[in-house]
Amino acid sequence: MKRNVCFFSYLAFVVLAIMLSGCGGVRIIPIGAKVQNADRKFDKAEAFRIMADRDTEREKWRKEVAKKKSLYDAALNAYLGAIEAGPTGKYAQRSHYQISEIYKKRYEWDKATEHYQAIITVAPSGYYGGKAKSGIANIRKYRRLIDENRRRYQNYKALYDENQDMEHYSVAAQALYDVGDSYEQLGNYPEAVVYYVRLVEEFPEHEKAPPSLSKIGYIYFYKMYDYVSGWPYYNRVIETYPESYDATQASRLLKETKTSLTEIAQYQAEIRRFRSKKAAEYEASGRVILPNERYSTRHVDTVVQAFQFIARRWENLRNFPYSINAYRTLADQLSYKKFSAADARYHMGRLYQLNGQLEQAIDGYQELFDNNPESIWREEGVYQQSVCYRGIREFSKAYEGFKAYMSLGREMRYYREAEQIVRQFEIDQDGDGYKFYVEQEAGTSDRDPEDHPGVTS
């Protein structure tokens, strides 16, 4: 009997262990962690820099493009895994949205629309529901404008070729410009470049010619992060239209960009110089190395400063993915440098927020709180995370966050702003017992006592 009791006790322990760790002893990963893992893969794809020149290094360029695509594929599959784990929750909405962003980068509009529609099906009035509706509307709008302006260009270009009327010249040029702009708004940057180039070649005297060259440079520099390809177009606007406003702006941008890229290359070389060769060999062979073994101990502070400088230079270039990647590498590889790692985590949250990636910003600030609760950036992070929660319409969490910020003391930088927000959130204008922030989160009205979260359909 005693043996049976021991056996069943052991069996119960085994069953409990399997339940806690997942089927077959595999650890169950929370959906939130799955999405954060997918976000990291997405960020890695965003930060992958294609260095090869498309014209002179064709094969190398193809390999780098394929590598970037494979990184996006990894992110896409990770998001699909998160959706499978929880098909209707907020993480599924976030994953569908990110998948739409990936398909938009590939100009696969129908697939992007499909994932936008999946969001609307489960949450038509939520934060992502609103973004999905806008996404679908923009795809339809700009594809329609592209078709309309292509026809407009063809008609008026034919008329101009026939009669040399300058009004027809102007209308045809403007139509080409509008096609390029619509492709740009869709995020189809290669096609946008094609039409801007075409405008300059066919209508060099038109007033939109200099801005078109500037737009090409802007797309390469600030959307595709391809400085090699963008450089000639900025030079071209300087040389071809030297008296234009665009030439003045291009000259300044090229000087600033050259300085930043030169400094980034210098700091990157410095980091490589102080990398431990033995650690690099161990890592290449698949062995695990400790963070404090990666760089020369005597020069680790120099390495930290180099990462910080690189991140700031990328930010100056409005290249948020590369800047975030530099801070992420610093926080991961030099985590034992507590102050610097905390600083990097705060700036990751800040840059995500600046880039409109509010949920990633929330996660970034949370990473700061979890790993570096004593950081000097904690108070700022609490306030900004609350701003992000309000931005994604999670008003309960925003409310708690703003109250937490106020509890830190009246001397806090944003105390008055937080106090004003909390007061607004606590209003019950229609007297139905539900405060403003509760009604906002539920999507009900605080002006109609008959419309409140307690009403059942």
Residue pairs with C-beta under 8 A, 6 or more apart in sequence:
17 25
18 24
18 25
20 28
21 27
21 28
22 28
29 37
31 82
31 85
31 86
31 89
31 91
32 91
34 78
34 81
34 82
34 85
34 91
35 79
35 82
35 91
35 94
35 95
36 363
37 78
38 75
38 78
38 79
38 81
38 82
38 95
38 98
39 75
39 98
39 360
39 363
40 328
41 71
41 74
41 75
41 78
42 72
42 75
42 79
42 98
42 102
43 321
43 324
43 325
43 328
44 71
44 75
44 325
45 68
45 71
45 72
45 74
45 75
46 321
46 325
47 321
47 322
47 324
47 325
48 64
48 67
48 68
48 71
49 225
49 322
50 61
50 64
50 65
50 68
50 226
51 64
51 228
52 60
52 61
52 63
52 64
53 61
53 228
53 229
54 61
54 229
72 102
72 105
72 106
75 98
75 102
76 99
76 102
79 95
79 96
79 98
79 99
80 95
80 99
82 91
82 92
82 95
83 92
83 95
83 96
86 92
87 122
88 122
90 123
90 126
90 128
92 122
93 119
93 122
93 123
93 126
93 128
93 129
94 128
94 359
96 115
96 116
96 118
96 119
96 128
96 132
97 115
97 116
97 119
97 128
97 131
97 132
99 115
100 112
100 113
100 115
100 116
100 132
100 135
101 112
103 109
103 111
103 112
103 115
104 112
104 186
104 187
105 187
107 186
107 188
107 191
109 139
109 143
109 186
112 135
112 139
113 135
113 136
113 139
116 132
116 133
116 135
116 136
117 132
117 136
119 128
119 129
119 131
119 132
120 129
120 132
120 133
120 136
123 129
124 133
125 443
126 393
126 443
127 391
127 392
127 393
127 394
138 185
138 186
139 186
142 182
142 183
142 185
142 186
143 182
143 186
145 178
145 179
145 182
146 179
146 182
146 183
149 175
149 176
149 178
149 179
149 182
150 175
150 179
152 171
152 172
152 175
153 172
153 175
153 176
153 179
156 168
156 171
156 172
156 175
157 168
157 172
157 202
159 165
159 168
159 172
160 168
160 169
160 172
169 203
169 206
170 206
172 202
172 203
173 199
173 202
173 203
173 206
173 208
173 209
174 206
174 208
176 195
176 198
176 199
176 202
176 203
177 195
177 196
177 199
177 208
177 211
177 212
179 195
180 191
180 192
180 193
180 194
180 195
180 196
180 199
180 212
180 215
181 192
181 215
183 189
183 191
183 192
183 195
184 192
184 215
184 219
187 223
189 219
189 223
189 224
192 215
192 219
193 216
193 219
193 220
196 212
196 213
196 215
196 216
197 212
197 216
199 206
199 208
199 209
199 212
200 209
200 212
200 213
203 209
204 240
209 240
209 241
210 237
210 240
210 241
210 244
210 245
210 246
210 247
211 246
213 233
213 234
213 236
213 237
213 240
213 241
213 246
213 250
214 233
214 234
214 237
214 246
214 249
214 250
216 230
216 233
217 230
217 231
217 233
217 234
217 237
217 250
217 253
218 230
219 230
220 226
220 227
220 229
220 230
220 233
221 227
221 230
221 253
221 257
221 317
222 317
222 318
222 319
224 230
225 319
225 321
225 322
227 257
227 261
231 254
234 250
234 253
234 254
235 250
235 254
237 244
237 246
237 247
237 250
238 247
238 250
238 251
238 254
241 247
256 316
257 317
260 313
260 314
260 316
260 317
261 313
261 317
263 309
263 313
264 310
264 313
264 314
267 306
267 307
267 309
267 310
267 313
268 306
268 310
270 302
270 303
270 306
271 295
271 303
271 306
271 307
274 295
274 296
274 299
274 300
274 302
274 303
275 294
275 295
275 296
276 293
276 294
276 295
276 296
278 293
279 289
279 293
279 294
279 295
282 289
283 289
291 333
291 334
291 335
291 336
292 300
292 336
294 333
294 334
295 303
295 333
295 334
296 303
300 334
300 337
303 334
304 330
304 334
304 337
304 340
307 326
307 327
307 329
307 330
307 334
307 344
308 330
308 340
308 343
308 344
310 326
311 323
311 324
311 326
311 327
311 330
311 344
311 347
312 323
314 320
314 322
314 323
314 326
315 323
315 351
320 351
320 352
320 354
320 355
323 347
323 351
324 348
324 351
324 352
327 344
327 345
327 347
327 348
327 351
328 344
328 348
330 340
330 341
330 344
331 341
331 344
331 345
331 348
331 367
334 340
334 341
335 341
335 371
338 372
339 375
341 371
341 372
342 368
342 371
342 372
342 375
342 376
342 377
343 375
343 377
345 364
345 367
345 368
345 371
345 372
345 375
346 364
346 365
346 368
346 375
346 377
346 380
346 381
348 364
348 367
349 361
349 362
349 363
349 364
349 365
349 367
349 368
349 381
349 384
349 385
350 361
350 364
350 384
352 358
352 360
352 361
352 364
353 361
353 384
353 387
353 388
358 388
358 391
358 392
359 388
359 392
361 384
361 385
361 388
362 385
362 388
362 389
362 392
365 381
365 382
365 384
365 385
365 388
366 385
368 375
368 377
368 378
368 381
369 378
369 381
369 382
372 378
375 381
379 405
379 408
379 412
379 413
380 413
382 401
382 404
382 405
382 408
383 401
383 402
383 405
383 412
383 413
383 414
383 418
385 401
386 397
386 398
386 401
386 402
386 404
386 405
386 418
387 398
389 395
389 397
389 398
389 401
390 398
390 421
393 440
393 441
394 441
395 425
395 437
395 438
395 440
395 441
396 437
396 438
396 441
398 421
398 425
398 437
399 422
399 425
399 437
402 418
402 421
402 422
402 425
403 418
403 422
405 412
405 414
405 415
405 418
406 412
406 415
406 418
406 419
406 422
409 415
412 418
424 436
425 435
425 436
425 437
426 435
426 436
426 437
427 435
427 436
427 446
428 434
428 435
428 436
428 446
429 436
429 446
429 447
430 445
430 446
430 447
430 448
430 449
430 452
431 449
432 449
432 452
432 454
433 452
433 454
434 442
434 444
434 446
434 452
434 453
434 454
436 446
438 453
439 445
439 446
439 452
439 453
440 446
442 452
442 453
444 451
444 452
444 453
444 455
445 451
445 452
